[in-house]
């Protein structure tokens, strides 16, 4: 199975600062930067035949129709037999991505790394806000367990949603408990870069100290017992970055996520 890399350049649903629409180009530039190489920690070369295909950016117009455009762009790749690593964009893109995945892979589990639960029923009057995608995903149905890791900004409205849908929520200080709760079966991984401590990823719109390290996230992803079938890296804001530090971090996750997806597909597929 080939892994498709798809950019989703949108940030119209950001609540504080715009900028993540610029992220796909910046992450690609770092991913293929000649200062490094395309080998991953597993020894897989992403430039190997049939491993990674850069599908470019989805044609988005920063309007309400982008929800269906993203869903269809993902669904088209899944119909072609690809898995997808998506480059956000703000976190609102994960709702339409998961609409496509839930239809193609019923009962898919989700592992969500973030500082924020992103479960507001609506935020600032916008139900499609980047603060609301998991409320929409849970309402839409078709998924299995949702495990959130690194959360350190839970609010009462979001806690009510978590309780209603039995979401497993772990703070950045509860990593062993989170590890024990990681789902089996097909799994989708979504990484909001502000789930990391700003020391590792300053280039985000909502810096929240006390977060995860790059290695902690990589180790937790490596511990997922299920088969990872898709992933996204979201909320990189190049306008807030320092000397490209966060672009390098985002590209690292893209490489390792793509390798895990490819290796899982080729080692565990029926």
C-alpha positions as CSV (number, residue, x, y, z in Angstrom):
1,X,0.0,0.0,0.0
2,X,1.3,3.4,-0.9
3,X,1.0,6.3,1.5
4,X,-0.3,9.5,0.0
5,X,0.8,12.9,1.3
6,X,-2.1,15.4,1.0
7,X,-1.9,19.1,1.9
8,X,-5.0,20.8,3.4
9,X,-4.1,24.5,3.3
10,X,-6.9,26.1,5.3
11,X,-7.2,28.1,8.5
12,X,-10.5,29.9,8.1
13,X,-11.8,28.1,11.2
14,X,-9.0,29.2,13.4
15,X,-10.1,31.2,16.5
16,X,-7.1,33.3,17.4
17,X,-4.5,33.6,14.7
18,X,-4.4,32.5,11.1
19,X,-1.3,31.1,9.5
20,X,-1.7,27.2,9.4
21,X,-2.9,27.4,5.8
22,X,0.8,28.1,5.0
23,X,1.9,24.9,6.7
24,X,1.7,22.3,4.0
25,X,4.3,24.0,1.8
26,X,6.6,24.7,4.7
27,X,6.4,21.1,6.0
28,X,7.1,19.7,2.5
29,X,10.1,22.0,2.1
30,X,11.5,20.6,5.3
31,X,10.5,17.0,4.6
32,X,12.5,17.0,1.3
33,X,15.3,19.3,2.5
34,X,18.7,18.2,1.4
35,X,20.1,18.9,4.9
36,X,18.7,15.5,5.9
37,X,17.4,12.4,4.2
38,X,14.2,10.4,3.7
39,X,15.1,7.4,5.9
40,X,13.0,6.8,9.0
41,X,13.8,5.3,12.3
42,X,12.5,1.9,11.1
43,X,15.1,2.0,8.2
44,X,12.4,2.6,5.6
45,X,13.3,5.0,2.8
46,X,10.3,7.1,1.9
47,X,11.7,7.6,-1.6
48,X,11.6,3.8,-2.1
49,X,9.3,2.6,-4.9
50,X,5.6,2.6,-3.9
51,X,6.2,4.0,-0.4
52,X,5.2,7.7,-0.5
53,X,3.3,9.6,-3.1
54,X,3.0,13.4,-2.8
55,X,-0.6,14.1,-3.9
56,X,-0.1,17.9,-3.7
57,X,-2.7,20.1,-2.0
58,X,-6.5,19.6,-2.0
59,X,-8.2,22.4,-4.0
60,X,-9.8,24.4,-1.1
61,X,-11.6,27.7,-1.3
62,X,-11.9,28.8,2.4
63,X,-15.7,28.4,2.4
64,X,-18.2,26.0,3.9
65,X,-17.9,23.7,0.9
66,X,-14.3,22.8,2.0
67,X,-15.7,20.2,4.4
68,X,-17.1,18.1,1.6
69,X,-14.0,18.9,-0.6
70,X,-11.7,17.5,2.0
71,X,-13.9,14.4,2.6
72,X,-14.0,13.7,-1.1
73,X,-10.2,14.2,-1.5
74,X,-9.5,11.7,1.3
75,X,-12.2,9.3,0.1
76,X,-10.7,9.3,-3.4
77,X,-7.4,8.3,-2.1
78,X,-8.9,5.6,0.0
79,X,-10.8,4.2,-3.0
80,X,-7.5,4.1,-4.9
81,X,-6.1,1.8,-2.2
82,X,-3.9,4.4,-0.5
83,X,-3.5,5.5,3.1
84,X,-3.3,9.2,3.7
85,X,-1.1,11.4,5.8
86,X,-2.6,14.9,5.8
87,X,-0.8,18.2,6.3
88,X,-3.0,20.8,8.0
89,X,-4.2,23.4,8.1
90,X,-5.9,24.0,11.4
91,X,-7.5,21.1,13.4
92,X,-10.9,21.7,11.8
93,X,-9.7,19.5,8.9
94,X,-9.8,16.3,11.0
95,X,-13.6,16.2,11.0
96,X,-13.9,15.9,7.2
97,X,-10.9,13.6,7.1
98,X,-12.5,11.3,9.7
99,X,-15.9,11.4,7.8
100,X,-14.1,9.7,4.9
101,X,-12.2,7.3,7.1
102,X,-15.2,6.3,9.2
103,X,-17.1,5.4,6.0
104,X,-14.3,3.3,4.6
105,X,-13.1,1.8,7.9
106,X,-16.1,1.4,10.3
107,X,-15.2,1.4,13.9
108,X,-11.8,3.0,13.4
109,X,-10.1,4.1,16.6
110,X,-8.6,7.5,17.1
111,X,-5.5,8.5,19.0
112,X,-5.4,12.3,19.4
113,X,-2.4,14.3,20.7
114,X,-3.2,17.8,21.7
115,X,-3.1,20.4,24.5
116,X,-6.9,20.9,23.9
117,X,-9.8,18.4,23.7
118,X,-11.3,20.3,20.7
119,X,-14.8,19.1,21.8
120,X,-16.7,22.4,22.1
121,X,-20.2,21.9,20.7
122,X,-19.6,25.3,19.0
123,X,-16.9,27.9,19.6
124,X,-17.4,31.6,19.0
125,X,-20.6,30.7,17.2
126,X,-18.8,28.4,14.8
127,X,-19.6,24.6,15.0
128,X,-16.8,23.9,12.5
129,X,-14.2,25.7,14.6
130,X,-10.8,24.1,15.1
131,X,-11.9,23.9,18.7
132,X,-14.9,21.7,17.8
133,X,-13.8,18.9,15.4
134,X,-14.1,16.0,17.9
135,X,-17.6,17.1,18.8
136,X,-18.5,16.8,15.1
137,X,-16.6,13.5,14.7
138,X,-18.4,11.9,17.7
139,X,-21.8,13.1,16.5
140,X,-21.1,11.8,13.0
141,X,-20.5,8.3,14.4
142,X,-18.8,5.4,12.7
143,X,-15.7,5.4,15.0
144,X,-14.5,3.2,17.8
145,X,-12.6,4.5,20.8
146,X,-11.3,8.1,21.0
147,X,-8.2,8.4,23.2
148,X,-6.9,11.9,23.8
149,X,-3.3,12.4,25.1
150,X,-1.6,15.5,26.4
151,X,-4.8,17.4,27.3
152,X,-4.2,20.2,29.8
153,X,-7.0,22.7,29.1
154,X,-10.2,20.8,29.7
155,X,-13.3,23.0,30.2
156,X,-16.8,22.1,31.5
157,X,-18.5,22.2,28.1
158,X,-15.9,19.8,26.7
159,X,-15.9,17.6,29.7
160,X,-19.6,17.1,29.2
161,X,-19.0,15.9,25.6
162,X,-16.2,13.6,26.8
163,X,-18.5,12.1,29.4
164,X,-21.4,11.7,27.0
165,X,-19.3,9.7,24.5
166,X,-17.0,8.0,27.0
167,X,-13.8,9.6,25.6
168,X,-10.6,8.5,27.3
169,X,-8.7,11.7,28.2
170,X,-5.2,11.7,29.6
171,X,-3.1,14.7,30.7
172,X,0.5,15.1,29.7
173,X,1.4,13.7,33.2
174,X,-0.5,10.5,32.6
175,X,1.5,8.8,29.8
176,X,1.7,5.3,31.3
177,X,-2.1,5.2,31.8
178,X,-2.5,6.5,28.2
179,X,-0.2,3.8,26.9
180,X,-2.3,1.2,28.5
181,X,-5.4,2.6,26.9
182,X,-4.1,2.7,23.3
183,X,-6.6,1.0,20.9
184,X,-6.3,-2.1,18.9
185,X,-7.7,-2.6,15.4
186,X,-7.5,0.0,12.7
187,X,-6.3,3.4,14.2
188,X,-6.1,6.9,13.0
189,X,-3.6,9.3,14.6
190,X,-4.1,13.0,14.7
191,X,-1.4,15.3,16.1
192,X,-2.0,18.9,17.0
193,X,1.5,20.3,17.4
194,X,0.5,22.4,20.4
195,X,0.2,19.1,22.2
196,X,4.0,19.3,22.4
197,X,5.6,21.6,24.9
198,X,6.4,24.9,23.1
199,X,10.1,24.2,23.8
200,X,9.8,21.6,21.1
201,X,7.3,23.3,18.8
202,X,7.0,27.1,19.2
203,X,5.4,27.5,15.8
204,X,1.8,27.2,16.9
205,X,-1.0,29.7,17.4
206,X,-1.9,28.5,20.9
207,X,1.3,27.8,23.0
208,X,0.5,25.7,26.1
209,X,3.5,25.0,28.3
210,X,3.8,21.7,30.2
211,X,3.3,19.5,27.1
212,X,4.8,16.4,25.5
213,X,8.3,15.9,24.0
214,X,8.9,14.7,20.5
215,X,10.2,11.5,21.8
216,X,7.3,10.9,24.1
217,X,4.8,11.2,21.2
218,X,6.9,9.0,18.9
219,X,7.2,6.3,21.6
220,X,3.5,6.4,22.3
221,X,2.7,6.0,18.6
222,X,5.2,3.1,18.4
223,X,3.2,1.5,21.3
224,X,-0.2,1.5,19.5
225,X,-1.1,-2.1,19.3
226,X,-3.5,-1.6,16.4
227,X,-2.7,-1.0,12.7
228,X,-2.3,2.7,11.9
229,X,-4.2,3.4,8.7
230,X,-4.0,7.2,8.5
231,X,-2.7,10.3,10.2
232,X,-2.6,14.1,10.2
233,X,-0.2,16.7,11.5
234,X,-2.0,20.0,12.1
235,X,-1.8,23.5,13.6
236,X,1.7,24.3,12.5
237,X,1.8,28.1,12.1
238,X,4.9,29.2,10.2
239,X,4.3,32.8,11.2
240,X,5.0,31.9,14.8
241,X,8.0,29.6,14.2
242,X,11.6,30.2,15.3
243,X,14.2,29.3,12.7
244,X,12.1,26.6,11.2
245,X,12.2,24.5,14.4
246,X,8.6,23.4,14.3
247,X,8.7,22.7,10.6
248,X,11.5,20.2,11.3
249,X,9.4,18.6,14.1
250,X,6.3,18.4,11.8
251,X,8.4,16.8,9.1
252,X,9.8,14.3,11.5
253,X,6.3,13.2,12.5
254,X,5.2,13.0,8.9
255,X,8.2,10.7,8.1
256,X,7.6,8.4,11.1
257,X,3.8,8.3,10.7
258,X,4.1,7.4,7.0
259,X,6.7,4.7,7.8
260,X,4.4,3.2,10.5
261,X,1.4,3.2,8.2
262,X,3.4,1.7,5.3
263,X,5.0,-1.0,7.5
264,X,1.7,-1.9,9.1
265,X,-0.1,-2.2,5.8
266,X,2.5,-4.4,4.3
267,X,3.2,-6.5,7.4
268,X,-0.3,-7.0,8.8
269,X,-2.8,-6.7,5.9
270,X,-5.0,-9.7,5.5
